[in-house]
Amino acid sequence: MDIEKRINELVDKINKWNYEYHVLDDPTVTDQEYDDRRRELEKLEELHPEYIREDSPTKRVGGGVLEHFEKVTHDIPLLSLSNVFNEDEVMAFDNRIKKEGIIPHYVCELKIDGLAVALTYKKGLLVRAATRGDGIVGEDITNNVKTIASIPLRLQEEVDIEVRGEIYMSKKSFEDINLKRQEKGLETFKNPRNAAAGSVRNLDSKVTASRKLDAFIYHLPNPLDYNIDNHYDSIIYLKKLGFKVNPNIKCLDNIKEVMDYIAKWTSLRDKLDYEIDGIVIKLNNVKDQHYLGSTVKYPKWATAYKFPAVEVITKLKDVIFTVGRTGQITPNAVLEPAFVQGSLISRATLHNEKNIIDKDIMIGDMVIIRKAGDVIPEVVSVKKERRTGLEIPFKMIDTCPICKSKLVNDGEEADYFCINERCDARNIEGLIHFASRDAMNIEGLGERIIEDFYNLSFIKKIPDIYNLNQYKDELMELEGFGKKSIDNLLTSIEKSKQNSLEKLLFGLGIKQVGSKMAKTLAKNYMTIDNLINTTEDELAKIKDVGPVITKSIIDYFNNEQNIEIINKLKDIGVNTTYLQKNISNNINNELTGKTIVITGTLSRPRNEIKEELETFGANVTDSVTSKTDILIVGLDAGSKLEKAKKLNITIWDEEKYNNILKK
């Protein structure tokens, strides 16, 4: 037997099988056949090391341990991408290109959350792999990259070429590795990206080989040298050479199609077996790319839309206090602005004094923030290891920040209250709450307008809203108010008189009575007079009405000033009865009696969908639990979607929900 010839046959054959398995995901031989030929090659190479080829698959097992990584200079700089975080910024990117006289056609790609790598081949043979580094100088990680099965050691053509890509760890590999580390009592990796980066930069390439890393190649920096004039065709060429490219790359003709692509993968990202943290948007035409050029840091012809961060780190600069409609005092963090789930956040709730003490929050701390329920920004925890010693301990105030009245804490709650019923802050917040969408839904009567009307003495108490037509001439003189906007506002105010009782009860701002409890009370009592005349014993018989809520309701209706407001609203013509919807004609077996949670951004307001579901007899709640039957998801669904998956809860997108409604 010609040993050298047999080794060459085996190397070519096994490399072909590796390509079919790791790149094409289409194996043509059994595991047993592959293992047999692999063992044969290993034995022959052991006996005849003079015939070992540089592209032999046995090179992927890892070699000796390095003392350090050598520095390498990139022939073509590896620039980072600029970031955009919302639709407006994507549109601004498109407009900047159009201003240069370019009619843009784009290529969109999934932004793989891994470690950037530059691969250099000479005559089709891998000679160097390097990290991005600072874009000019990186580290030589060739030994480690050779262990990654999806990165070819030899290309399909004997070509000199440099390409860029992303090394990543699949979700399954990540879970398997962490399970093994747990069994050994080792610290687990925090996420697949950190695991991949740590594996690639391990000085022992055998460790890297054990981590089952993968890679997508996504960029040819000099396509014109290969007679390729657009980015998409360069990806096709890379695939032809034997590189693994992401199958979800797509050519798009305009920015609307780009936004549709972003929306699609925002909703589908959790279904992938690898992490992505955004969408890369590139001009397709290479000559247009060269015309636009680059800044020192970024190419002007590409950008990365970053998915909203669930949790981010920023600095807590100060603590300020606000007064709610019930007089509750809330401490709020003043933050260095940071993007959280697509919004620039500079304030976040700290809830109350106990929460701050429990979390040991100090002014000047670096803190982790997120949106509670994907909506309200809050401080999650403190990065205590980043303290400098200059932080200032928190101190709770003892007087109202607005009216300077002494604050009260009854010892049963963690909250402090301003009990001055003439406190301007309390009154303004109460009016804002009454007009809000979930309460009386008075369009055109927003926070700023209510504050202005309060300061102008047009509206001081809730009934004054319904007498606003008396100030029509004065309103016409205010900046931003024309006849049409005033007429629309007055129409909306008049329309709110016809709301069902639960809207009014919620709008009145009774302590402990949220929108759900307001509906429960409305259904049970039917009229506000019945509720006014109720007793503690009667309230105690109602599901979910505990002693705290009972006391709050009784106290509210024992207050003569509150009864006076209700009587004035009756005189004005505000409805005070429950307008029961006819559920008997709306039986839907897939909705009736089900506990449903809504999350993410949908095409309609959540509240509208919630009311629709309740019409069909569904119970709509805010939190996903084991008792939840269905989760309806929109874009940027967040943590509720993850929890629902773990609990095996039925998940519907908006299209599925709409199809159910059509039945």
Stockholm file with secondary structure:
# STOCKHOLM 1.0

chainA/1-663         MDIEKRINELVDKINKWNYEYHVLDDPTVTDQEYDDRRRELEKLEELHPEYIREDSPTKRVGGGVLEHFEKVTHDIPLLSLSNVFNEDEVMAFDNRIKKEGIIPHYVCELKIDGLAVALTYKKGLLVRAATRGDGIVGEDITNNVKTIASIPLRLQEEVDIEVRGEIYMSKKSFEDINLKRQEKGLETFKNPRNAAAGSVRNLDSKVTASRKLDAFIYHLPNPLDYNIDNHYDSIIYLKKLGFKVNPNIKCLDNIKEVMDYIAKWTSLRDKLDYEIDGIVIKLNNVKDQHYLGSTVKYPKWATAYKFPAVEVITKLKDVIFTVGRTGQITPNAVLEPAFVQGSLISRATLHNEKNIIDKDIMIGDMVIIRKAGDVIPEVVSVKKERRTGLEIPFKMIDTCPICKSKLVNDGEEADYFCINERCDARNIEGLIHFASRDAMNIEGLGERIIEDFYNLSFIKKIPDIYNLNQYKDELMELEGFGKKSIDNLLTSIEKSKQNSLEKLLFGLGIKQVGSKMAKTLAKNYMTIDNLINTTEDELAKIKDVGPVITKSIIDYFNNEQNIEIINKLKDIGVNTTYLQKNISNNINNELTGKTIVITGTLSRPRNEIKEELETFGANVTDSVTSKTDILIVGLDAGSKLEKAKKLNITIWDEEKYNNILKK
#=GR chainA/1-663 SS CCHHHHHHHHHHHHHHHHIIIIISSCCCSCHHHHHHHHHHHHHHHHHCGGGCCTTCGGGGGCCCBCSSCCEEECSSCCCCCEEECSHHHHHHHHHHHHHTTCCCCEEEEEEECSEEEEEEEETTEEEEEEECTTSSEEEBCHHHHTTCTTSCSBCSSCCCEEEEEEEECCHHHHHHHHHHHHHTTCCCCSSHHHHHHHHHTCSBHHHHHHTCCEEEEEECSCGGGGTCCBHHHHHHHHHHHTCCCCTTCEEESSHHHHHHHHHHHHHHGGGSSSCEEEEEEEESBHHHHHHHCBCSSSBTTEEEEECCCSEEEEEEEEEEEEECTTSEEEEEEEEEEEEETTEEEEEEECCCHHHHHHHTCEETCEEEEEEETTTEEEEEEECGGGCCSCCEECCCCSBCTTTCCBEECCSSSSCEEECCTTCHHHHHHHHHHHHSTTTTCCTTCCHHHHHHHHHTTSCSSGGGGGGGGGGHHHHHTSTTCCHHHHHHHHHHHHHHTTCCHHHHHHHTTCTTCCHHHHHHHHHHHSBHHHHHTCCHHHHHTSTTCCHHHHHHHHHHHTCHHHHHHHHHHHHHTCCCBCCCCCGGGGCCTTTTTCEEEEESBCSSCHHHHHHHHHHTTCEEESSCCTTCCEEEECBSCTHHHHHHHHTTCEEEEHHHHHHHHHC
#=GC SS_cons         CCHHHHHHHHHHHHHHHHIIIIISSCCCSCHHHHHHHHHHHHHHHHHCGGGCCTTCGGGGGCCCBCSSCCEEECSSCCCCCEEECSHHHHHHHHHHHHHTTCCCCEEEEEEECSEEEEEEEETTEEEEEEECTTSSEEEBCHHHHTTCTTSCSBCSSCCCEEEEEEEECCHHHHHHHHHHHHHTTCCCCSSHHHHHHHHHTCSBHHHHHHTCCEEEEEECSCGGGGTCCBHHHHHHHHHHHTCCCCTTCEEESSHHHHHHHHHHHHHHGGGSSSCEEEEEEEESBHHHHHHHCBCSSSBTTEEEEECCCSEEEEEEEEEEEEECTTSEEEEEEEEEEEEETTEEEEEEECCCHHHHHHHTCEETCEEEEEEETTTEEEEEEECGGGCCSCCEECCCCSBCTTTCCBEECCSSSSCEEECCTTCHHHHHHHHHHHHSTTTTCCTTCCHHHHHHHHHTTSCSSGGGGGGGGGGHHHHHTSTTCCHHHHHHHHHHHHHHTTCCHHHHHHHTTCTTCCHHHHHHHHHHHSBHHHHHTCCHHHHHTSTTCCHHHHHHHHHHHTCHHHHHHHHHHHHHTCCCBCCCCCGGGGCCTTTTTCEEEEESBCSSCHHHHHHHHHHTTCEEESSCCTTCCEEEECBSCTHHHHHHHHTTCEEEEHHHHHHHHHC
//
